[in-house]
Amino acid sequence: MDSSRENLKVASDEQLLAAFLSGDKPAFASLVERYQRDLFQFLYRFLGDSAAADDVFQEAFIQVYQSAGQFEIGRTFRPWLFTIAANKARDYLRSRNRRQSVSLQAAISPHSGNGHEYIELLQSADPGPESHLETDELRDRVMLAIQRLPEHLREVLLLAYFQQFPYKQISETLKVPLGTVKSRLHAAVEAFANIWKSTNPAAS
């Protein structure tokens, strides 16, 4: 029993899915547990609501359960899972009419170096094992700014800077060309910077 549990821990995502398709139900439970934190955090940042994130998390894995037989051999599980989750999150937002838009008129100067500062701000807001009051407050402010981004910019920003997806995997997840990923990411950082400066003038 212990040996079986250890095997599940070291198995790749794709091996766990294959084991589940062969009738090993604990393998599916291991997949859910493995993505409990990363996928939930992605959905929470995307939706801005922990209850909604929990609901969509469950819906995403229900879809994985139902569609596991359609998973193509040779594909990577993680982008496939995040594609399903992102689609479910978009459906949720549309059903609640929560989509917001942001003006992109004031761009970051490409020579000012500010773009790098905002990227570092986004990365520093990712929760780590330690939690301090200052970083909690910073994360809350970053979260509010992210929630004001248009949906298509928010998702690419979350995948790139919080989930650390490479451009190619973002392209596969969102089903858009690589060039579109890069242009959206640039626009997302600019939009985030504009929102941050308008809502946190003392930090600009």
TORBADREN-305247 format. One line per field, with one value per atom (N, C-alpha, C, O): residue number from 1; residue in one letter; x, y, z. Coordinates in steps of 0.05 Angstrom, whole numbers, plus 5000, padded with zeros to 4 digits. Atoms other than C-alpha are relative to their C-alpha. Layout:
REM TORBADREN-305247
k: NUM,...
r: a,...
px: X,...
py: Y,...
pz: Z,...
***
This chain:
REM TORBADREN-305247
k: 1,1,1,1,2,2,2,2,3,3,3,3,4,4,4,4,5,5,5,5,6,6,6,6,7,7,7,7,8,8,8,8,9,9,9,9,10,10,10,10,11,11,11,11,12,12,12,12,13,13,13,13,14,14,14,14,15,15,15,15,16,16,16,16,17,17,17,17,18,18,18,18,19,19,19,19,20,20,20,20,21,21,21,21,22,22,22,22,23,23,23,23,24,24,24,24,25,25,25,25,26,26,26,26,27,27,27,27,28,28,28,28,29,29,29,29,30,30,30,30,31,31,31,31,32,32,32,32,33,33,33,33,34,34,34,34,35,35,35,35,36,36,36,36,37,37,37,37,38,38,38,38,39,39,39,39,40,40,40,40,41,41,41,41,42,42,42,42,43,43,43,43,44,44,44,44,45,45,45,45,46,46,46,46,47,47,47,47,48,48,48,48,49,49,49,49,50,50,50,50,51,51,51,51,52,52,52,52,53,53,53,53,54,54,54,54,55,55,55,55,56,56,56,56,57,57,57,57,58,58,58,58,59,59,59,59,60,60,60,60,61,61,61,61,62,62,62,62,63,63,63,63,64,64,64,64,65,65,65,65,66,66,66,66,67,67,67,67,68,68,68,68,69,69,69,69,70,70,70,70,71,71,71,71,72,72,72,72,73,73,73,73,74,74,74,74,75,75,75,75,76,76,76,76,77,77,77,77,78,78,78,78,79,79,79,79,80,80,80,80,81,81,81,81,82,82,82,82,83,83,83,83,84,84,84,84,85,85,85,85,86,86,86,86,87,87,87,87,88,88,88,88,89,89,89,89,90,90,90,90,91,91,91,91,92,92,92,92,93,93,93,93,94,94,94,94,95,95,95,95,96,96,96,96,97,97,97,97,98,98,98,98,99,99,99,99,100,100,100,100,101,101,101,101,102,102,102,102,103,103,103,103,104,104,104,104,105,105,105,105,106,106,106,106,107,107,107,107,108,108,108,108,109,109,109,109,110,110,110,110,111,111,111,111,112,112,112,112,113,113,113,113,114,114,114,114,115,115,115,115,116,116,116,116,117,117,117,117,118,118,118,118,119,119,119,119,120,120,120,120,121,121,121,121,122,122,122,122,123,123,123,123,124,124,124,124,125,125,125,125,126,126,126,126,127,127,127,127,128,128,128,128,129,129,129,129,130,130,130,130,131,131,131,131,132,132,132,132,133,133,133,133,134,134,134,134,135,135,135,135,136,136,136,136,137,137,137,137,138,138,138,138,139,139,139,139,140,140,140,140,141,141,141,141,142,142,142,142,143,143,143,143,144,144,144,144,145,145,145,145,146,146,146,146,147,147,147,147,148,148,148,148,149,149,149,149,150,150,150,150,151,151,151,151,152,152,152,152,153,153,153,153,154,154,154,154,155,155,155,155,156,156,156,156,157,157,157,157,158,158,158,158,159,159,159,159,160,160,160,160,161,161,161,161,162,162,162,162,163,163,163,163,164,164,164,164,165,165,165,165,166,166,166,166,167,167,167,167,168,168,168,168,169,169,169,169,170,170,170,170,171,171,171,171,172,172,172,172,173,173,173,173,174,174,174,174,175,175,175,175,176,176,176,176,177,177,177,177,178,178,178,178,179,179,179,179,180,180,180,180,181,181,181,181,182,182,182,182,183,183,183,183,184,184,184,184,185,185,185,185,186,186,186,186,187,187,187,187,188,188,188,188,189,189,189,189,190,190,190,190,191,191,191,191,192,192,192,192,193,193,193,193,194,194,194,194,195,195,195,195,196,196,196,196,197,197,197,197,198,198,198,198,199,199,199,199,200,200,200,200,201,201,201,201,202,202,202,202,203,203,203,203,204,204,204,204
r: m,m,m,m,d,d,d,d,s,s,s,s,s,s,s,s,r,r,r,r,e,e,e,e,n,n,n,n,l,l,l,l,k,k,k,k,v,v,v,v,a,a,a,a,s,s,s,s,d,d,d,d,e,e,e,e,q,q,q,q,l,l,l,l,l,l,l,l,a,a,a,a,a,a,a,a,f,f,f,f,l,l,l,l,s,s,s,s,g,g,g,g,d,d,d,d,k,k,k,k,p,p,p,p,a,a,a,a,f,f,f,f,a,a,a,a,s,s,s,s,l,l,l,l,v,v,v,v,e,e,e,e,r,r,r,r,y,y,y,y,q,q,q,q,r,r,r,r,d,d,d,d,l,l,l,l,f,f,f,f,q,q,q,q,f,f,f,f,l,l,l,l,y,y,y,y,r,r,r,r,f,f,f,f,l,l,l,l,g,g,g,g,d,d,d,d,s,s,s,s,a,a,a,a,a,a,a,a,a,a,a,a,d,d,d,d,d,d,d,d,v,v,v,v,f,f,f,f,q,q,q,q,e,e,e,e,a,a,a,a,f,f,f,f,i,i,i,i,q,q,q,q,v,v,v,v,y,y,y,y,q,q,q,q,s,s,s,s,a,a,a,a,g,g,g,g,q,q,q,q,f,f,f,f,e,e,e,e,i,i,i,i,g,g,g,g,r,r,r,r,t,t,t,t,f,f,f,f,r,r,r,r,p,p,p,p,w,w,w,w,l,l,l,l,f,f,f,f,t,t,t,t,i,i,i,i,a,a,a,a,a,a,a,a,n,n,n,n,k,k,k,k,a,a,a,a,r,r,r,r,d,d,d,d,y,y,y,y,l,l,l,l,r,r,r,r,s,s,s,s,r,r,r,r,n,n,n,n,r,r,r,r,r,r,r,r,q,q,q,q,s,s,s,s,v,v,v,v,s,s,s,s,l,l,l,l,q,q,q,q,a,a,a,a,a,a,a,a,i,i,i,i,s,s,s,s,p,p,p,p,h,h,h,h,s,s,s,s,g,g,g,g,n,n,n,n,g,g,g,g,h,h,h,h,e,e,e,e,y,y,y,y,i,i,i,i,e,e,e,e,l,l,l,l,l,l,l,l,q,q,q,q,s,s,s,s,a,a,a,a,d,d,d,d,p,p,p,p,g,g,g,g,p,p,p,p,e,e,e,e,s,s,s,s,h,h,h,h,l,l,l,l,e,e,e,e,t,t,t,t,d,d,d,d,e,e,e,e,l,l,l,l,r,r,r,r,d,d,d,d,r,r,r,r,v,v,v,v,m,m,m,m,l,l,l,l,a,a,a,a,i,i,i,i,q,q,q,q,r,r,r,r,l,l,l,l,p,p,p,p,e,e,e,e,h,h,h,h,l,l,l,l,r,r,r,r,e,e,e,e,v,v,v,v,l,l,l,l,l,l,l,l,l,l,l,l,a,a,a,a,y,y,y,y,f,f,f,f,q,q,q,q,q,q,q,q,f,f,f,f,p,p,p,p,y,y,y,y,k,k,k,k,q,q,q,q,i,i,i,i,s,s,s,s,e,e,e,e,t,t,t,t,l,l,l,l,k,k,k,k,v,v,v,v,p,p,p,p,l,l,l,l,g,g,g,g,t,t,t,t,v,v,v,v,k,k,k,k,s,s,s,s,r,r,r,r,l,l,l,l,h,h,h,h,a,a,a,a,a,a,a,a,v,v,v,v,e,e,e,e,a,a,a,a,f,f,f,f,a,a,a,a,n,n,n,n,i,i,i,i,w,w,w,w,k,k,k,k,s,s,s,s,t,t,t,t,n,n,n,n,p,p,p,p,a,a,a,a,a,a,a,a,s,s,s,s
px: 5017,5000,5017,5013,4983,5055,5017,5021,4984,5096,4983,4993,5018,5035,4997,4997,5003,5027,5025,5023,4975,5100,5002,5012,4999,5094,4983,4990,5017,5037,5013,5009,4987,5078,5021,5024,4978,5136,4991,5007,5010,5094,4996,4989,5006,5088,4970,4954,5028,5021,4988,4966,5010,5014,4998,4980,5002,5029,4977,4964,5023,4977,4974,4956,5024,4925,4997,4975,5001,4943,4992,4977,5007,4938,4970,4956,5029,4869,4984,4963,5015,4846,5001,4985,4997,4870,4984,4984,5017,4823,5011,4999,4988,4868,4988,4998,5013,4822,5017,5015,4983,4873,5019,5028,4982,4916,4987,5000,5014,4862,5000,5003,5000,4857,5028,5029,4973,4933,5004,5017,4999,4926,4986,4997,5016,4873,5017,5019,4985,4916,5025,5033,4976,4978,4996,5013,5006,4944,4982,4973,5017,4905,5008,4991,4991,4948,5003,4991,4994,4972,4975,4972,5024,4906,4981,4969,5019,4865,5010,4994,4989,4912,4996,4990,5005,4907,4971,4966,5029,4831,4992,4975,5007,4828,5009,4994,4991,4870,4984,4979,5015,4830,4972,4962,5028,4761,4997,4976,5002,4776,4981,4972,5020,4731,5008,5009,4991,4753,4979,4985,5021,4685,4996,4993,5003,4680,5024,5021,4976,4752,4997,5005,5003,4735,4980,4984,5020,4673,5011,5007,4989,4710,5022,5026,4980,4768,4987,4996,5014,4719,4988,4989,5011,4685,5022,5018,4978,4753,5008,5013,4991,4771,4977,4982,5022,4701,5003,4999,4996,4716,5023,5022,4977,4784,4991,4999,5010,4750,4984,4987,5017,4699,5014,5007,4986,4748,5027,5042,4973,4809,5006,5029,4996,4799,5007,5017,4995,4806,5028,5037,4974,4874,5019,5022,4982,4925,5026,5039,4974,4986,5021,5021,4978,5048,4996,5015,5005,5014,5009,5014,4994,5032,4974,4958,5025,4978,4995,4972,5004,4990,4986,4967,5014,4973,4971,4954,5028,4912,4982,4959,5016,4887,4994,4972,5004,4897,4983,4969,5019,4862,4972,4954,5027,4801,4992,4970,5007,4804,4995,4977,5004,4812,4974,4960,5025,4753,4976,4957,5021,4711,4998,4976,5000,4732,4988,4973,5012,4714,4969,4955,5028,4646,4987,4965,5010,4636,4997,4977,5000,4654,4979,4965,5021,4608,4973,4955,5026,4551,4993,4970,5004,4561,5003,5001,4996,4573,5021,5016,4980,4636,5024,5043,4977,4681,5003,4984,4994,4715,5020,5035,4980,4755,5017,5009,4981,4815,5012,5018,4988,4843,5030,5043,4971,4912,5014,5036,4989,4926,5028,5046,4975,4983,5019,5018,4982,5038,5025,5032,4974,5102,5020,5021,4978,5161,5019,5028,4983,5203,5029,5045,4973,5266,5003,5025,5000,5247,5008,5017,4995,5257,4978,4979,5022,5191,4987,4977,5012,5165,5012,4997,4987,5216,4992,4989,5008,5196,4972,4968,5027,5123,5000,4984,4998,5142,5010,5000,4989,5183,4978,4976,5022,5123,4980,4972,5019,5078,5012,4998,4988,5128,5003,5000,4997,5140,4974,4974,5027,5065,4991,4970,5007,5065,5004,5026,4998,5051,5021,5021,4979,5110,4993,4971,5005,5116,4997,4982,5003,5124,4980,4976,5020,5071,5005,5005,4996,5082,4978,4967,5021,5033,5005,4987,4994,5069,4995,4984,5003,5070,4970,4961,5029,4997,4986,4969,5013,4977,5008,4991,4991,5019,4985,4976,5014,4987,4971,4960,5028,4918,4998,4979,5001,4934,5006,4993,4995,4964,4976,4969,5024,4903,4978,4966,5021,4856,5007,4989,4992,4896,4997,4988,5003,4897,4970,4964,5029,4821,4989,4968,5010,4813,5009,5000,4991,4848,4978,4962,5018,4807,5007,5030,4997,4797,5023,5039,4979,4844,5028,5047,4974,4901,5006,5028,4997,4889,5010,5029,4993,4894,5029,5043,4973,4959,5021,5042,4983,4990,5003,5025,5000,4971,5016,5031,4985,4998,5030,5046,4971,5064,5014,5036,4985,5082,4993,5009,5007,5046,5004,5014,4997,5044,5026,5034,4974,5111,4998,5017,5002,5085,5018,5019,4985,5133,4980,4957,5018,5104,4986,4962,5012,5093,4977,4956,5022,5051,4976,4953,5022,5011,4985,4960,5012,4999,4981,4959,5017,4973,4976,4954,5021,4932,4977,4954,5020,4897,4991,4972,5006,4896,5002,4984,4994,4926,5028,5044,4972,4989,5020,5014,4978,5056,5003,5007,4997,5059,4978,4983,5022,4991,5005,4999,4992,5016,5018,5014,4980,5075,4988,4993,5012,5034,4980,4979,5019,4980,5015,5006,4985,5032,5012,5011,4990,5064,4978,4981,5023,4996,4990,4982,5009,4979,5017,5007,4981,5041,4995,4995,5006,5026,4974,4973,5026,4954,5002,4991,4996,4974,5014,5007,4985,5024,4982,4984,5019,4971,4981,4977,5019,4923,5015,5005,4985,4977,5006,5004,4993,4999,4975,4978,5024,4927,4989,4976,5012,4908,5020,5012,4979,4975,5020,5043,4982,5003,5025,5046,4977,5050,5022,5045,4981,5082,5011,5028,4991,5093,5027,5038
py: 4976,5000,5025,5043,4977,5048,5003,5025,5000,5028,5011,5026,4990,5042,5030,5044,4971,5112,5014,5036,4987,5127,5001,5020,5001,5106,5022,5034,4978,5155,5027,5045,4974,5211,5006,5030,4995,5202,4998,5005,5003,5187,5027,5047,4975,5241,5004,4985,4995,5274,4981,4970,5016,5236,4970,4956,5028,5169,4997,4976,5002,5184,4999,4983,5000,5199,4973,4962,5027,5134,4979,4961,5019,5096,5002,4981,4996,5126,4987,4974,5012,5105,4970,4957,5029,5035,4989,4965,5009,5034,5007,4999,4993,5062,5027,5048,4976,5112,5017,5042,4984,5134,5018,5039,4984,5159,5027,5047,4975,5210,5018,5042,4984,5232,5013,5035,4989,5242,5024,5044,4977,5288,5024,5046,4978,5330,5012,5037,4990,5335,5015,5035,4988,5352,5029,5046,4973,5413,5017,5038,4986,5434,5029,5047,4973,5495,5016,5038,4985,5517,5008,5031,4994,5512,5017,5035,4984,5540,5029,5048,4972,5601,5014,5037,4988,5612,5009,5031,4994,5610,5022,5039,4979,5653,5028,5047,4975,5707,5008,5032,4995,5701,5010,5029,4994,5704,5020,5033,4982,5744,4992,5008,5010,5700,4971,4954,5027,5639,4978,4956,5019,5605,4993,4970,5004,5614,4983,4966,5015,5589,4971,4953,5027,5527,4985,4962,5012,5514,4993,4972,5004,5523,4979,4963,5021,5480,4972,4955,5026,5423,4994,4972,5004,5434,4992,4975,5006,5432,4971,4957,5028,5365,4980,4957,5016,5338,4996,4974,5002,5355,4982,4967,5018,5321,4971,4954,5027,5260,4989,4966,5008,5258,4998,4982,4999,5274,4987,4989,5012,5235,4982,4980,5018,5185,5014,5002,4984,5241,5013,5025,4989,5262,4987,4963,5010,5255,4991,5006,5010,5212,5017,5024,4982,5255,5028,5044,4973,5317,5002,4982,4995,5349,5006,5022,4997,5346,5028,5038,4974,5413,5021,5033,4980,5459,4992,5009,5010,5415,5006,5016,4994,5422,5030,5037,4971,5497,5011,5031,4992,5503,4996,5013,5006,5469,5019,5030,4982,5511,5028,5042,4973,5576,5003,5023,5000,5559,5001,5016,5000,5543,5027,5037,4974,5608,5022,5039,4981,5648,4997,5017,5005,5615,5012,5023,4990,5633,5031,5042,4971,5706,5010,5030,4991,5712,4997,5013,5005,5682,5020,5025,4980,5733,5029,5047,4973,5792,5016,5039,4986,5809,5010,5019,4991,5826,5030,5045,4971,5894,5007,4990,4991,5936,5022,5036,4980,5981,5015,5003,4984,6038,4993,4991,5006,6022,5024,5021,4977,6093,5008,5014,4991,6110,4976,4961,5023,6060,5006,5029,4997,6047,5008,4996,4993,6081,4976,4966,5023,6026,5005,4986,4994,6063,5006,5011,4992,6077,4978,4983,5023,6007,4994,4975,5004,6012,4973,4961,5026,5950,4978,4961,5020,5908,5002,4982,4996,5939,4988,4976,5010,5920,4969,4956,5029,5849,4989,4969,5009,5843,5003,4986,4996,5871,4976,4966,5023,5816,4975,4960,5024,5762,5000,4979,4999,5786,4996,4990,5003,5783,4971,4965,5029,5707,4990,4993,5008,5676,4978,4958,5020,5637,4985,4989,5014,5592,5018,5012,4981,5652,5021,5028,4979,5705,5022,5018,4977,5775,5020,5020,4981,5832,5017,5023,4982,5876,4986,4997,5015,5822,4993,4992,5005,5805,5024,5022,4976,5877,5005,5014,4996,5881,4981,4989,5020,5817,5009,5006,4991,5846,5022,5023,4977,5910,4990,4999,5011,5870,4985,4987,5015,5825,5018,5012,4981,5884,5012,5015,4989,5913,4979,4985,5021,5846,4996,4991,5004,5840,5021,5017,4979,5905,4997,5012,5004,5878,4986,4971,5015,5855,4970,4962,5029,5780,4988,4972,5012,5764,5008,4994,4992,5804,4988,4980,5012,5777,4972,4964,5029,5704,4996,4979,5004,5713,5009,4998,4991,5752,4979,4974,5020,5699,4975,4964,5024,5642,5006,4988,4994,5678,5005,4994,4991,5709,4985,4986,5015,5666,4970,4956,5029,5597,4994,4971,5004,5608,4983,4968,5014,5579,5013,5037,4988,5588,5008,4999,4989,5625,4978,4980,5021,5561,4986,4981,5012,5530,5019,5010,4981,5594,5000,5001,5001,5592,4976,4978,5025,5520,5002,4993,4998,5535,5018,5011,4981,5596,4997,5010,5005,5570,5026,5033,4975,5635,4997,4983,5001,5646,5010,5026,4992,5656,5030,5042,4971,5728,5014,5035,4988,5742,4998,5016,5003,5715,5022,5035,4979,5763,5028,5043,4974,5823,5004,5026,4998,5808,5004,5019,4998,5799,5029,5040,4973,5866,5020,5037,4982,5900,4996,5015,5006,5865,5014,5025,4986,5892,5030,5043,4971,5962,5007,5026,4995,5958,4998,5014,5003,5932,5024,5034,4977,5989,5025,5039,4977,6041,4999,5019,5004,6012,5004,5018,4998,6007,5029,5037,4972,6079,5017,5035,4984,6105,4993,5010,5008,6065,5000,5000,4999,6068,5023,5017,4977,6138,5002,5011,4997,6136,4979,4983,5021,6072,5003,4988,4997,6098,5013,5017
pz: 5000,5000,5000,4984,4999,5020,4975,4965,5025,4959,4977,4960,5020,4915,5002,4981,4995,4946,4991,4979,5008,4934,4970,4959,5029,4862,4988,4967,5009,4853,5003,4986,4995,4882,4980,4972,5019,4834,4971,4953,5028,4772,4987,5001,5015,4719,4998,5002,5003,4707,4979,4982,5022,4642,5008,5000,4990,4677,5019,5018,4983,4729,4984,4991,5016,4676,4986,4984,5013,4639,5020,5014,4979,4705,5006,5010,4995,4717,4978,4983,5023,4647,5001,4989,4997,4665,5024,5029,4978,4725,5028,5048,4974,4780,5009,5003,4990,4815,5018,5016,4983,4867,4983,4992,5017,4808,4993,4992,5006,4791,5025,5022,4975,4864,5004,5015,4998,4862,4982,4989,5018,4802,5011,5010,4988,4837,5022,5024,4977,4899,4991,5002,5010,4858,4991,4993,5011,4827,5019,5011,4981,4889,5004,5004,4994,4902,4974,4972,5024,4833,4984,4977,5016,4796,5015,5004,4984,4853,5000,4997,4999,4858,4974,4973,5027,4783,4998,4989,5002,4786,5019,5013,4981,4848,4990,4992,5011,4815,4976,4971,5024,4751,5008,4996,4993,4785,5023,5025,4978,4847,5022,5038,4981,4889,5007,4989,4993,4929,4996,4988,5004,4927,4971,4964,5029,4852,4990,4973,5008,4844,5008,4992,4991,4884,4982,4975,5017,4842,4972,4961,5027,4776,5001,4982,4997,4802,4998,4983,5000,4814,4972,4962,5027,4746,4981,4963,5018,4712,5002,4982,4997,4742,4994,4987,5010,4728,4970,4959,5029,4655,4993,4974,5004,4660,5003,4987,4995,4689,4976,4968,5022,4633,4973,4956,5026,4577,4999,4980,4998,4600,4976,4966,5023,4543,4975,4956,5024,4492,5001,4982,4998,4518,4981,4980,5021,4462,5012,5026,4991,4476,4988,4964,5009,4471,5008,5008,4990,4497,5029,5043,4972,4564,5015,5005,4985,4617,5010,5008,4986,4651,4982,4990,5017,4591,4994,4992,5006,4576,5023,5019,4976,4648,5002,5007,4998,4648,4978,4981,5021,4581,5008,5005,4991,4610,5022,5022,4977,4674,4990,4999,5011,4635,4986,4988,5014,4591,5020,5017,4979,4653,5014,5020,4986,4686,4982,4991,5019,4623,5000,5000,5000,4622,5025,5024,4975,4695,4999,5007,5000,4684,4981,4987,5018,4624,5012,5008,4988,4662,5022,5027,4979,4717,4991,5007,5011,4671,5016,5022,4984,4709,4984,4995,5016,4651,5002,5000,4998,4658,4979,4969,5020,4610,5012,5031,4990,4621,4977,4956,5021,4580,4998,5019,5004,4550,4989,4977,5014,4527,5011,4995,4989,4575,5002,5022,5000,4558,5016,5021,4986,4596,4979,4957,5018,4563,4997,5017,5003,4532,5009,5012,4992,4553,5029,5039,4972,4625,5018,5041,4982,4652,5019,5034,4982,4688,4996,5015,5005,4654,5017,5027,4984,4690,5030,5044,4973,4756,5006,5027,4996,4747,4998,5012,5001,4727,5027,5037,4974,4791,5022,5040,4981,4830,4998,5019,5004,4800,5012,5025,4991,4815,5031,5043,4971,4887,5014,5038,4987,4900,5001,5012,5000,4890,5028,5039,4972,4959,5003,4988,4994,4987,5026,5037,4975,5048,5024,5043,4978,5094,4993,4969,5005,5102,5020,5044,4983,5129,4994,4972,5004,5138,4975,4960,5022,5087,4973,4955,5025,5033,4996,4973,5002,5048,4988,4971,5010,5037,4971,4955,5027,4974,4981,4959,5017,4946,4996,4974,5003,4960,4980,4963,5019,4921,4972,4953,5026,4864,4989,4966,5008,4863,4990,4969,5008,4858,4973,4956,5026,4800,4978,4956,5020,4764,4993,4969,5005,4772,4981,4969,5018,4733,4972,4954,5028,4672,4984,4995,5017,4613,5001,5005,4997,4613,4984,4995,5017,4555,5008,5003,4990,4586,5027,5033,4974,4655,4998,5013,5001,4635,4990,5000,5010,4596,5021,5024,4978,4654,5022,5032,4979,4704,4992,5008,5010,4661,4999,5005,5004,4647,5026,5031,4977,4714,5026,5045,4976,4766,4996,5013,5005,4733,4986,4983,5013,4697,4975,4969,5025,4632,4979,4977,5022,4573,4978,4978,5021,4512,4984,4978,5017,4473,5014,5002,4986,4528,5004,5004,4999,4536,4974,4973,5027,4461,4997,4987,5002,4466,5019,5011,4980,4528,4991,4993,5008,4500,4971,4962,5028,4428,4984,4968,5016,4400,4990,5002,5010,4358,5020,5038,4982,4392,5000,5022,5001,4368,5015,5027,4985,4399,5030,5045,4971,4466,5008,5029,4994,4464,5001,5018,5001,4444,5023,5034,4978,4496,5027,5044,4975,4550,5003,5025,4999,4533,5007,5024,4994,4533,5029,5042,4973,4599,5021,5040,4981,4634,4999,5020,5003,4607,5015,5030,4987,4630,5030,5045,4971,4698,5012,5033,4990,4705,5002,5022,5000,4687,5024,5038,4978,4738,5027,5045,4976,4791,5007,5030,4996,4782,5008,5024,4994,4785,5028,5040,4975,4847,5023,5047,4980,4884,4994,4989,5008,4869,5017,5007,4983,4928,4994,5000,5007,4902,4972,4964,5028,4831,4999,4977
***
